[in-house]
Amino acid sequence: TIHARNNLLVNSLYIIIMSDAAVIPAAPAAAPVKAPKKKAAPKPKTPAAHPQYKIMISEAVTALKERGGSSRQAILKYILANYKVGNNPTAINARLKAALKAGV
């Protein structure tokens, strides 16, 4: 039957593979061991040229004096105008959103 032939085929392949594995000698391990590269000492962090975002946001809300609350866009404009936070408004906006979401 089909199952008997398949079983016979599998057994014969297993015997061939196992006999080939026994004949192959192990490769000699003569590779030289390389010394690991030394990591450079981490550079000390330079402090930011601006205060933390939670401080900048609270100062912006206080300075804007809007009765209904200050919008995120208004806070962003205030921070960009009054602090040296860089010239990438997309990154600053992302940090501002994260700080507002955290509940500043």
Buried (B, 14 or more C-beta within 10 A) or exposed (E): EEEEEEEEEEEEEEEEEEEEEEEEEEEEEEEEEEEEEEEEEEEEEEEEEBEEBEEBBBBBBEEBEEEEEBEEEBBBBBBBEEBEBEEEBEEBBEEBEEBBEEEB
